[in-house]
Amino acid sequence: VLNVPNDTIDDGEDDDELGFHYYCVKYKVKNPKLMPRYKFHLAVLDNTGNAKFLLFDNLESSYFIALAMS
């Protein structure tokens, strides 16, 4: 996804307040639907030792929130 400046021609759309829009080169679509992504680096330590974990956004977020609150 590229962040490109808008054309100087006013197309009547007001969703580009900052003068930029996104363009997907792969699908050739202006302003594709963007989804937030995340990656967690966790370091866990207890009395038996430590471990490092790398969690990506494919982990169900409700599971992670429930785990963090317990």
PyMOL Python script that loads the backbone (N, CA, C, O; Angstrom):
from pymol import cmd

cmd.read_pdbstr("""\
ATOM      1  N   VAL A   1       0.850  -1.170   0.000  1.00  0.00           N
ATOM      2  CA  VAL A   1       0.000   0.000   0.000  1.00  0.00           C
ATOM      3  C   VAL A   1       0.892   1.228   0.000  1.00  0.00           C
ATOM      4  O   VAL A   1       1.773   1.368   0.849  1.00  0.00           O
ATOM      5  N   LEU A   2       0.663   2.104  -0.944  1.00  0.00           N
ATOM      6  CA  LEU A   2       1.442   3.328  -1.072  1.00  0.00           C
ATOM      7  C   LEU A   2       0.649   4.516  -0.552  1.00  0.00           C
ATOM      8  O   LEU A   2      -0.569   4.573  -0.715  1.00  0.00           O
ATOM      9  N   ASN A   3       1.330   5.453   0.067  1.00  0.00           N
ATOM     10  CA  ASN A   3       0.735   6.711   0.491  1.00  0.00           C
ATOM     11  C   ASN A   3       1.141   7.746  -0.549  1.00  0.00           C
ATOM     12  O   ASN A   3       2.294   8.174  -0.589  1.00  0.00           O
ATOM     13  N   VAL A   4       0.191   8.149  -1.389  1.00  0.00           N
ATOM     14  CA  VAL A   4       0.512   9.041  -2.503  1.00  0.00           C
ATOM     15  C   VAL A   4      -0.265  10.343  -2.386  1.00  0.00           C
ATOM     16  O   VAL A   4      -1.375  10.355  -1.854  1.00  0.00           O
ATOM     17  N   PRO A   5       0.314  11.457  -2.883  1.00  0.00           N
ATOM     18  CA  PRO A   5      -0.423  12.730  -2.844  1.00  0.00           C
ATOM     19  C   PRO A   5      -1.612  12.688  -3.789  1.00  0.00           C
ATOM     20  O   PRO A   5      -1.579  12.011  -4.817  1.00  0.00           O
ATOM     21  N   ASN A   6      -2.660  13.417  -3.433  1.00  0.00           N
ATOM     22  CA  ASN A   6      -3.853  13.482  -4.278  1.00  0.00           C
ATOM     23  C   ASN A   6      -3.580  14.290  -5.531  1.00  0.00           C
ATOM     24  O   ASN A   6      -2.651  15.095  -5.590  1.00  0.00           O
ATOM     25  N   ASP A   7      -4.413  14.054  -6.525  1.00  0.00           N
ATOM     26  CA  ASP A   7      -4.361  14.871  -7.734  1.00  0.00           C
ATOM     27  C   ASP A   7      -4.794  16.294  -7.391  1.00  0.00           C
ATOM     28  O   ASP A   7      -5.468  16.523  -6.387  1.00  0.00           O
ATOM     29  N   THR A   8      -4.407  17.227  -8.219  1.00  0.00           N
ATOM     30  CA  THR A   8      -4.804  18.615  -7.988  1.00  0.00           C
ATOM     31  C   THR A   8      -6.246  18.868  -8.389  1.00  0.00           C
ATOM     32  O   THR A   8      -6.805  19.913  -8.055  1.00  0.00           O
ATOM     33  N   ILE A   9      -6.855  17.934  -9.097  1.00  0.00           N
ATOM     34  CA  ILE A   9      -8.248  18.076  -9.521  1.00  0.00           C
ATOM     35  C   ILE A   9      -9.153  17.653  -8.370  1.00  0.00           C
ATOM     36  O   ILE A   9      -8.957  16.584  -7.792  1.00  0.00           O
ATOM     37  N   ASP A  10     -10.136  18.475  -8.033  1.00  0.00           N
ATOM     38  CA  ASP A  10     -11.074  18.148  -6.962  1.00  0.00           C
ATOM     39  C   ASP A  10     -12.121  17.193  -7.513  1.00  0.00           C
ATOM     40  O   ASP A  10     -12.871  17.531  -8.428  1.00  0.00           O
ATOM     41  N   ASP A  11     -12.160  15.982  -6.936  1.00  0.00           N
ATOM     42  CA  ASP A  11     -13.119  14.985  -7.399  1.00  0.00           C
ATOM     43  C   ASP A  11     -14.407  14.995  -6.580  1.00  0.00           C
ATOM     44  O   ASP A  11     -15.284  14.163  -6.813  1.00  0.00           O
ATOM     45  N   GLY A  12     -14.539  15.918  -5.627  1.00  0.00           N
ATOM     46  CA  GLY A  12     -15.750  16.020  -4.830  1.00  0.00           C
ATOM     47  C   GLY A  12     -15.762  15.161  -3.591  1.00  0.00           C
ATOM     48  O   GLY A  12     -16.681  15.280  -2.780  1.00  0.00           O
ATOM     49  N   GLU A  13     -14.780  14.302  -3.411  1.00  0.00           N
ATOM     50  CA  GLU A  13     -14.712  13.464  -2.221  1.00  0.00           C
ATOM     51  C   GLU A  13     -14.001  14.230  -1.116  1.00  0.00           C
ATOM     52  O   GLU A  13     -12.960  14.846  -1.345  1.00  0.00           O
ATOM     53  N   ASP A  14     -14.571  14.187   0.083  1.00  0.00           N
ATOM     54  CA  ASP A  14     -13.994  14.916   1.208  1.00  0.00           C
ATOM     55  C   ASP A  14     -13.265  14.000   2.186  1.00  0.00           C
ATOM     56  O   ASP A  14     -12.933  14.436   3.288  1.00  0.00           O
ATOM     57  N   ASP A  15     -13.007  12.752   1.819  1.00  0.00           N
ATOM     58  CA  ASP A  15     -12.359  11.825   2.745  1.00  0.00           C
ATOM     59  C   ASP A  15     -10.841  11.956   2.747  1.00  0.00           C
ATOM     60  O   ASP A  15     -10.161  11.227   3.470  1.00  0.00           O
ATOM     61  N   ASP A  16     -10.307  12.861   1.961  1.00  0.00           N
ATOM     62  CA  ASP A  16      -8.861  13.030   1.867  1.00  0.00           C
ATOM     63  C   ASP A  16      -8.450  14.399   2.411  1.00  0.00           C
ATOM     64  O   ASP A  16      -7.896  15.223   1.683  1.00  0.00           O
ATOM     65  N   GLU A  17      -8.724  14.635   3.693  1.00  0.00           N
ATOM     66  CA  GLU A  17      -8.504  15.938   4.312  1.00  0.00           C
ATOM     67  C   GLU A  17      -7.038  16.354   4.309  1.00  0.00           C
ATOM     68  O   GLU A  17      -6.745  17.545   4.207  1.00  0.00           O
ATOM     69  N   LEU A  18      -6.121  15.416   4.418  1.00  0.00           N
ATOM     70  CA  LEU A  18      -4.706  15.743   4.523  1.00  0.00           C
ATOM     71  C   LEU A  18      -4.011  15.849   3.168  1.00  0.00           C
ATOM     72  O   LEU A  18      -2.817  16.144   3.110  1.00  0.00           O
ATOM     73  N   GLY A  19      -4.728  15.616   2.100  1.00  0.00           N
ATOM     74  CA  GLY A  19      -4.127  15.727   0.782  1.00  0.00           C
ATOM     75  C   GLY A  19      -3.427  14.460   0.323  1.00  0.00           C
ATOM     76  O   GLY A  19      -2.663  14.506  -0.642  1.00  0.00           O
ATOM     77  N   PHE A  20      -3.659  13.337   0.978  1.00  0.00           N
ATOM     78  CA  PHE A  20      -3.059  12.061   0.598  1.00  0.00           C
ATOM     79  C   PHE A  20      -4.134  10.982   0.593  1.00  0.00           C
ATOM     80  O   PHE A  20      -5.158  11.101   1.266  1.00  0.00           O
ATOM     81  N   HIS A  21      -3.885   9.941  -0.169  1.00  0.00           N
ATOM     82  CA  HIS A  21      -4.726   8.755  -0.112  1.00  0.00           C
ATOM     83  C   HIS A  21      -3.832   7.528  -0.242  1.00  0.00           C
ATOM     84  O   HIS A  21      -2.649   7.642  -0.566  1.00  0.00           O
ATOM     85  N   TYR A  22      -4.402   6.363   0.011  1.00  0.00           N
ATOM     86  CA  TYR A  22      -3.661   5.112  -0.107  1.00  0.00           C
ATOM     87  C   TYR A  22      -4.017   4.440  -1.422  1.00  0.00           C
ATOM     88  O   TYR A  22      -5.148   4.532  -1.899  1.00  0.00           O
ATOM     89  N   TYR A  23      -3.024   3.758  -2.004  1.00  0.00           N
ATOM     90  CA  TYR A  23      -3.238   3.049  -3.258  1.00  0.00           C
ATOM     91  C   TYR A  23      -2.593   1.676  -3.153  1.00  0.00           C
ATOM     92  O   TYR A  23      -1.407   1.571  -2.841  1.00  0.00           O
ATOM     93  N   CYS A  24      -3.362   0.623  -3.410  1.00  0.00           N
ATOM     94  CA  CYS A  24      -2.855  -0.747  -3.389  1.00  0.00           C
ATOM     95  C   CYS A  24      -2.381  -1.107  -4.794  1.00  0.00           C
ATOM     96  O   CYS A  24      -3.177  -1.181  -5.731  1.00  0.00           O
ATOM     97  N   VAL A  25      -1.070  -1.328  -4.928  1.00  0.00           N
ATOM     98  CA  VAL A  25      -0.484  -1.644  -6.231  1.00  0.00           C
ATOM     99  C   VAL A  25      -0.916  -3.029  -6.696  1.00  0.00           C
ATOM    100  O   VAL A  25      -1.172  -3.237  -7.882  1.00  0.00           O
ATOM    101  N   LYS A  26      -0.995  -3.970  -5.772  1.00  0.00           N
ATOM    102  CA  LYS A  26      -1.325  -5.354  -6.131  1.00  0.00           C
ATOM    103  C   LYS A  26      -2.728  -5.466  -6.730  1.00  0.00           C
ATOM    104  O   LYS A  26      -2.913  -6.112  -7.761  1.00  0.00           O
ATOM    105  N   TYR A  27      -3.723  -4.834  -6.082  1.00  0.00           N
ATOM    106  CA  TYR A  27      -5.108  -4.944  -6.536  1.00  0.00           C
ATOM    107  C   TYR A  27      -5.587  -3.719  -7.308  1.00  0.00           C
ATOM    108  O   TYR A  27      -6.728  -3.684  -7.771  1.00  0.00           O
ATOM    109  N   LYS A  28      -4.719  -2.707  -7.450  1.00  0.00           N
ATOM    110  CA  LYS A  28      -5.033  -1.489  -8.202  1.00  0.00           C
ATOM    111  C   LYS A  28      -6.314  -0.833  -7.687  1.00  0.00           C
ATOM    112  O   LYS A  28      -7.240  -0.549  -8.448  1.00  0.00           O
ATOM    113  N   VAL A  29      -6.339  -0.601  -6.377  1.00  0.00           N
ATOM    114  CA  VAL A  29      -7.503  -0.023  -5.719  1.00  0.00           C
ATOM    115  C   VAL A  29      -7.079   1.220  -4.950  1.00  0.00           C
ATOM    116  O   VAL A  29      -6.073   1.212  -4.241  1.00  0.00           O
ATOM    117  N   LYS A  30      -7.861   2.294  -5.099  1.00  0.00           N
ATOM    118  CA  LYS A  30      -7.616   3.510  -4.328  1.00  0.00           C
ATOM    119  C   LYS A  30      -8.318   3.381  -2.980  1.00  0.00           C
ATOM    120  O   LYS A  30      -9.466   2.939  -2.917  1.00  0.00           O
ATOM    121  N   ASN A  31      -7.638   3.764  -1.906  1.00  0.00           N
ATOM    122  CA  ASN A  31      -8.155   3.715  -0.540  1.00  0.00           C
ATOM    123  C   ASN A  31      -8.675   2.325  -0.156  1.00  0.00           C
ATOM    124  O   ASN A  31      -9.861   2.177   0.139  1.00  0.00           O
ATOM    125  N   PRO A  32      -7.812   1.311  -0.155  1.00  0.00           N
ATOM    126  CA  PRO A  32      -8.250  -0.027   0.259  1.00  0.00           C
ATOM    127  C   PRO A  32      -8.584  -0.037   1.745  1.00  0.00           C
ATOM    128  O   PRO A  32      -8.126   0.823   2.497  1.00  0.00           O
ATOM    129  N   LYS A  33      -9.380  -1.008   2.162  1.00  0.00           N
ATOM    130  CA  LYS A  33      -9.715  -1.149   3.577  1.00  0.00           C
ATOM    131  C   LYS A  33      -8.469  -1.659   4.299  1.00  0.00           C
ATOM    132  O   LYS A  33      -7.955  -2.732   3.983  1.00  0.00           O
ATOM    133  N   LEU A  34      -7.992  -0.888   5.261  1.00  0.00           N
ATOM    134  CA  LEU A  34      -6.788  -1.253   6.000  1.00  0.00           C
ATOM    135  C   LEU A  34      -7.172  -1.869   7.332  1.00  0.00           C
ATOM    136  O   LEU A  34      -8.083  -1.392   8.009  1.00  0.00           O
ATOM    137  N   MET A  35      -6.473  -2.931   7.704  1.00  0.00           N
ATOM    138  CA  MET A  35      -6.725  -3.589   8.982  1.00  0.00           C
ATOM    139  C   MET A  35      -5.501  -3.435   9.865  1.00  0.00           C
ATOM    140  O   MET A  35      -4.376  -3.636   9.407  1.00  0.00           O
ATOM    141  N   PRO A  36      -5.707  -3.076  11.139  1.00  0.00           N
ATOM    142  CA  PRO A  36      -4.555  -2.949  12.042  1.00  0.00           C
ATOM    143  C   PRO A  36      -3.884  -4.298  12.262  1.00  0.00           C
ATOM    144  O   PRO A  36      -4.561  -5.321  12.368  1.00  0.00           O
ATOM    145  N   ARG A  37      -2.576  -4.303  12.330  1.00  0.00           N
ATOM    146  CA  ARG A  37      -1.795  -5.522  12.556  1.00  0.00           C
ATOM    147  C   ARG A  37      -0.913  -5.295  13.767  1.00  0.00           C
ATOM    148  O   ARG A  37      -0.579  -4.156  14.092  1.00  0.00           O
ATOM    149  N   TYR A  38      -0.538  -6.365  14.432  1.00  0.00           N
ATOM    150  CA  TYR A  38       0.349  -6.211  15.570  1.00  0.00           C
ATOM    151  C   TYR A  38       1.267  -7.409  15.715  1.00  0.00           C
ATOM    152  O   TYR A  38       1.008  -8.487  15.179  1.00  0.00           O
ATOM    153  N   LYS A  39       2.337  -7.194  16.447  1.00  0.00           N
ATOM    154  CA  LYS A  39       3.297  -8.242  16.774  1.00  0.00           C
ATOM    155  C   LYS A  39       3.809  -7.934  18.181  1.00  0.00           C
ATOM    156  O   LYS A  39       4.333  -6.849  18.432  1.00  0.00           O
ATOM    157  N   PHE A  40       3.656  -8.891  19.095  1.00  0.00           N
ATOM    158  CA  PHE A  40       4.105  -8.716  20.472  1.00  0.00           C
ATOM    159  C   PHE A  40       5.386  -9.497  20.712  1.00  0.00           C
ATOM    160  O   PHE A  40       5.500 -10.656  20.314  1.00  0.00           O
ATOM    161  N   HIS A  41       6.340  -8.867  21.357  1.00  0.00           N
ATOM    162  CA  HIS A  41       7.536  -9.536  21.856  1.00  0.00           C
ATOM    163  C   HIS A  41       7.346  -9.653  23.363  1.00  0.00           C
ATOM    164  O   HIS A  41       7.337  -8.644  24.067  1.00  0.00           O
ATOM    165  N   LEU A  42       7.196 -10.873  23.861  1.00  0.00           N
ATOM    166  CA  LEU A  42       6.962 -11.076  25.287  1.00  0.00           C
ATOM    167  C   LEU A  42       8.161 -11.748  25.929  1.00  0.00           C
ATOM    168  O   LEU A  42       8.725 -12.696  25.383  1.00  0.00           O
ATOM    169  N   ALA A  43       8.540 -11.254  27.079  1.00  0.00           N
ATOM    170  CA  ALA A  43       9.570 -11.892  27.896  1.00  0.00           C
ATOM    171  C   ALA A  43       8.890 -12.305  29.191  1.00  0.00           C
ATOM    172  O   ALA A  43       8.383 -11.461  29.930  1.00  0.00           O
ATOM    173  N   VAL A  44       8.880 -13.602  29.464  1.00  0.00           N
ATOM    174  CA  VAL A  44       8.200 -14.145  30.638  1.00  0.00           C
ATOM    175  C   VAL A  44       9.249 -14.677  31.595  1.00  0.00           C
ATOM    176  O   VAL A  44      10.159 -15.403  31.197  1.00  0.00           O
ATOM    177  N   LEU A  45       9.114 -14.311  32.857  1.00  0.00           N
ATOM    178  CA  LEU A  45      10.084 -14.690  33.880  1.00  0.00           C
ATOM    179  C   LEU A  45       9.342 -15.207  35.101  1.00  0.00           C
ATOM    180  O   LEU A  45       8.402 -14.568  35.573  1.00  0.00           O
ATOM    181  N   ASP A  46       9.756 -16.355  35.616  1.00  0.00           N
ATOM    182  CA  ASP A  46       9.243 -16.852  36.894  1.00  0.00           C
ATOM    183  C   ASP A  46      10.388 -17.506  37.648  1.00  0.00           C
ATOM    184  O   ASP A  46      11.549 -17.374  37.260  1.00  0.00           O
ATOM    185  N   ASN A  47      10.062 -18.217  38.731  1.00  0.00           N
ATOM    186  CA  ASN A  47      11.123 -18.789  39.568  1.00  0.00           C
ATOM    187  C   ASN A  47      11.843 -19.971  38.914  1.00  0.00           C
ATOM    188  O   ASN A  47      12.867 -20.420  39.430  1.00  0.00           O
ATOM    189  N   THR A  48      11.334 -20.481  37.799  1.00  0.00           N
ATOM    190  CA  THR A  48      11.995 -21.606  37.128  1.00  0.00           C
ATOM    191  C   THR A  48      12.897 -21.162  35.983  1.00  0.00           C
ATOM    192  O   THR A  48      13.710 -21.949  35.498  1.00  0.00           O
ATOM    193  N   GLY A  49      12.765 -19.931  35.554  1.00  0.00           N
ATOM    194  CA  GLY A  49      13.589 -19.436  34.452  1.00  0.00           C
ATOM    195  C   GLY A  49      12.857 -18.379  33.658  1.00  0.00           C
ATOM    196  O   GLY A  49      11.928 -17.741  34.152  1.00  0.00           O
ATOM    197  N   ASN A  50      13.285 -18.201  32.426  1.00  0.00           N
ATOM    198  CA  ASN A  50      12.631 -17.207  31.573  1.00  0.00           C
ATOM    199  C   ASN A  50      12.429 -17.778  30.175  1.00  0.00           C
ATOM    200  O   ASN A  50      13.060 -18.760  29.786  1.00  0.00           O
ATOM    201  N   ALA A  51      11.540 -17.142  29.437  1.00  0.00           N
ATOM    202  CA  ALA A  51      11.238 -17.554  28.065  1.00  0.00           C
ATOM    203  C   ALA A  51      10.838 -16.317  27.275  1.00  0.00           C
ATOM    204  O   ALA A  51      10.325 -15.349  27.835  1.00  0.00           O
ATOM    205  N   LYS A  52      11.076 -16.359  25.973  1.00  0.00           N
ATOM    206  CA  LYS A  52      10.678 -15.270  25.086  1.00  0.00           C
ATOM    207  C   LYS A  52       9.676 -15.810  24.076  1.00  0.00           C
ATOM    208  O   LYS A  52       9.849 -16.902  23.534  1.00  0.00           O
ATOM    209  N   PHE A  53       8.631 -15.036  23.831  1.00  0.00           N
ATOM    210  CA  PHE A  53       7.579 -15.417  22.904  1.00  0.00           C
ATOM    211  C   PHE A  53       7.369 -14.307  21.888  1.00  0.00           C
ATOM    212  O   PHE A  53       7.536 -13.128  22.198  1.00  0.00           O
ATOM    213  N   LEU A  54       7.005 -14.689  20.681  1.00  0.00           N
ATOM    214  CA  LEU A  54       6.675 -13.748  19.624  1.00  0.00           C
ATOM    215  C   LEU A  54       5.259 -14.075  19.163  1.00  0.00           C
ATOM    216  O   LEU A  54       5.021 -15.149  18.610  1.00  0.00           O
ATOM    217  N   LEU A  55       4.312 -13.153  19.387  1.00  0.00           N
ATOM    218  CA  LEU A  55       2.911 -13.375  19.041  1.00  0.00           C
ATOM    219  C   LEU A  55       2.522 -12.457  17.890  1.00  0.00           C
ATOM    220  O   LEU A  55       2.780 -11.255  17.932  1.00  0.00           O
ATOM    221  N   PHE A  56       1.901 -13.029  16.864  1.00  0.00           N
ATOM    222  CA  PHE A  56       1.450 -12.261  15.709  1.00  0.00           C
ATOM    223  C   PHE A  56      -0.047 -12.029  15.783  1.00  0.00           C
ATOM    224  O   PHE A  56      -0.717 -12.570  16.662  1.00  0.00           O
ATOM    225  N   ASP A  57      -0.575 -11.232  14.871  1.00  0.00           N
ATOM    226  CA  ASP A  57      -1.977 -10.844  14.909  1.00  0.00           C
ATOM    227  C   ASP A  57      -2.939 -11.968  14.550  1.00  0.00           C
ATOM    228  O   ASP A  57      -4.150 -11.775  14.655  1.00  0.00           O
ATOM    229  N   ASN A  58      -2.465 -13.110  14.140  1.00  0.00           N
ATOM    230  CA  ASN A  58      -3.383 -14.202  13.847  1.00  0.00           C
ATOM    231  C   ASN A  58      -3.872 -14.898  15.114  1.00  0.00           C
ATOM    232  O   ASN A  58      -4.792 -15.714  15.051  1.00  0.00           O
ATOM    233  N   LEU A  59      -3.269 -14.587  16.263  1.00  0.00           N
ATOM    234  CA  LEU A  59      -3.766 -15.080  17.537  1.00  0.00           C
ATOM    235  C   LEU A  59      -5.046 -14.328  17.854  1.00  0.00           C
ATOM    236  O   LEU A  59      -5.094 -13.103  17.739  1.00  0.00           O
ATOM    237  N   GLU A  60      -6.073 -15.046  18.246  1.00  0.00           N
ATOM    238  CA  GLU A  60      -7.350 -14.395  18.520  1.00  0.00           C
ATOM    239  C   GLU A  60      -7.198 -13.387  19.653  1.00  0.00           C
ATOM    240  O   GLU A  60      -6.756 -13.744  20.746  1.00  0.00           O
ATOM    241  N   SER A  61      -7.555 -12.150  19.405  1.00  0.00           N
ATOM    242  CA  SER A  61      -7.325 -11.081  20.379  1.00  0.00           C
ATOM    243  C   SER A  61      -8.121 -11.280  21.656  1.00  0.00           C
ATOM    244  O   SER A  61      -7.633 -10.924  22.728  1.00  0.00           O
ATOM    245  N   SER A  62      -9.325 -11.834  21.589  1.00  0.00           N
ATOM    246  CA  SER A  62     -10.106 -12.041  22.807  1.00  0.00           C
ATOM    247  C   SER A  62      -9.420 -13.061  23.712  1.00  0.00           C
ATOM    248  O   SER A  62      -9.485 -12.942  24.935  1.00  0.00           O
ATOM    249  N   TYR A  63      -8.766 -14.057  23.127  1.00  0.00           N
ATOM    250  CA  TYR A  63      -8.023 -15.030  23.922  1.00  0.00           C
ATOM    251  C   TYR A  63      -6.851 -14.354  24.620  1.00  0.00           C
ATOM    252  O   TYR A  63      -6.601 -14.603  25.800  1.00  0.00           O
ATOM    253  N   PHE A  64      -6.140 -13.508  23.904  1.00  0.00           N
ATOM    254  CA  PHE A  64      -4.986 -12.835  24.480  1.00  0.00           C
ATOM    255  C   PHE A  64      -5.404 -11.886  25.596  1.00  0.00           C
ATOM    256  O   PHE A  64      -4.723 -11.808  26.619  1.00  0.00           O
ATOM    257  N   ILE A  65      -6.502 -11.169  25.424  1.00  0.00           N
ATOM    258  CA  ILE A  65      -6.986 -10.254  26.459  1.00  0.00           C
ATOM    259  C   ILE A  65      -7.401 -11.033  27.698  1.00  0.00           C
ATOM    260  O   ILE A  65      -7.093 -10.618  28.816  1.00  0.00           O
ATOM    261  N   ALA A  66      -8.092 -12.154  27.524  1.00  0.00           N
ATOM    262  CA  ALA A  66      -8.498 -12.974  28.665  1.00  0.00           C
ATOM    263  C   ALA A  66      -7.278 -13.534  29.384  1.00  0.00           C
ATOM    264  O   ALA A  66      -7.261 -13.602  30.613  1.00  0.00           O
ATOM    265  N   LEU A  67      -6.269 -13.931  28.638  1.00  0.00           N
ATOM    266  CA  LEU A  67      -5.047 -14.457  29.229  1.00  0.00           C
ATOM    267  C   LEU A  67      -4.329 -13.369  30.020  1.00  0.00           C
ATOM    268  O   LEU A  67      -3.814 -13.632  31.107  1.00  0.00           O
ATOM    269  N   ALA A  68      -4.289 -12.161  29.490  1.00  0.00           N
ATOM    270  CA  ALA A  68      -3.602 -11.058  30.157  1.00  0.00           C
ATOM    271  C   ALA A  68      -4.319 -10.633  31.432  1.00  0.00           C
ATOM    272  O   ALA A  68      -3.678 -10.169  32.375  1.00  0.00           O
ATOM    273  N   MET A  69      -5.626 -10.783  31.473  1.00  0.00           N
ATOM    274  CA  MET A  69      -6.387 -10.349  32.642  1.00  0.00           C
ATOM    275  C   MET A  69      -6.409 -11.393  33.747  1.00  0.00           C
ATOM    276  O   MET A  69      -6.811 -11.082  34.868  1.00  0.00           O
ATOM    277  N   SER A  70      -5.990 -12.618  33.468  1.00  0.00           N
ATOM    278  CA  SER A  70      -6.034 -13.672  34.492  1.00  0.00           C
ATOM    279  C   SER A  70      -4.812 -13.661  35.380  1.00  0.00           C
ATOM    280  O   SER A  70      -4.700 -14.484  36.288  1.00  0.00           O
TER     281      SER A  70
END
""", "prot")
cmd.dss("prot")
cmd.show_as("cartoon", "prot")
cmd.util.cbc("prot")
cmd.orient("prot")
